[in-house]
Amino acid sequence: IIPRSKGGKDTWENLVTCCETCNVKKGNKDLKDCGMTLNSIPKEPYSKVMMILENTKNDEWKEFVFC
């Protein structure tokens, strides 16, 4: 979100996926400067397996949930 050239960190919270056209449009500008907005707040990827385990009704599986 914040370009590394402007002090942005190399973290999941400062990273989004986009098409080549949008990437070129944004370049090293801030979102506001290029008229773009986020669809959602960036965050670290979440494992689908962990999501399934956390929402399971199977008590035997719950021992494998670490968060």
C-alpha positions in Angstrom: 0.0 0.0 0.0 2.7 2.4 1.0 5.5 2.1 -1.6 8.8 0.9 -0.3 10.4 4.0 -1.9 8.3 6.0 0.6 9.1 3.9 3.7 6.5 1.1 3.2 7.4 -2.2 4.9 7.7 -5.6 3.2 4.9 -7.1 5.2 1.6 -8.9 4.4 -0.3 -5.8 5.7 1.4 -3.7 3.1 0.8 -6.0 0.1 -2.2 -6.5 -2.2 -2.6 -8.4 -5.4 -3.7 -6.5 -8.5 -3.6 -6.7 -12.3 -0.7 -5.3 -14.3 -2.7 -2.2 -15.4 -3.5 -1.2 -11.8 0.0 -1.9 -10.6 1.4 0.4 -13.3 -1.2 3.0 -12.5 -0.3 3.0 -8.9 3.5 2.8 -9.4 5.2 4.4 -6.3 2.3 6.7 -5.5 0.0 6.6 -2.4 -3.5 5.2 -3.0 -5.1 8.7 -2.6 -2.6 10.3 -5.0 -3.6 7.9 -7.8 -7.4 7.8 -7.0 -7.5 4.2 -5.9 -9.1 2.6 -2.8 -8.8 -0.8 -1.2 -11.5 -3.4 -1.5 -10.5 -4.8 1.9 -7.8 -4.3 4.5 -4.7 -6.4 3.7 -3.8 -9.1 6.2 -1.6 -12.2 6.5 -3.0 -15.2 4.5 -5.0 -17.6 6.5 -4.8 -21.4 6.0 -8.0 -22.9 4.7 -7.1 -26.0 6.7 -7.0 -24.0 10.0 -10.3 -22.4 9.1 -11.9 -25.8 8.7 -10.4 -27.1 11.9 -11.5 -24.1 13.9 -15.1 -24.4 12.7 -15.3 -28.1 13.1 -17.9 -29.8 15.3 -15.6 -32.9 15.5 -14.0 -32.7 18.9 -11.2 -35.1 17.9 -10.0 -32.5 15.3 -10.0 -29.7 17.8 -6.7 -30.9 19.4 -5.0 -29.9 16.1 -6.1 -26.2 16.4 -3.1 -24.2 17.6 -4.6 -20.6 17.6 
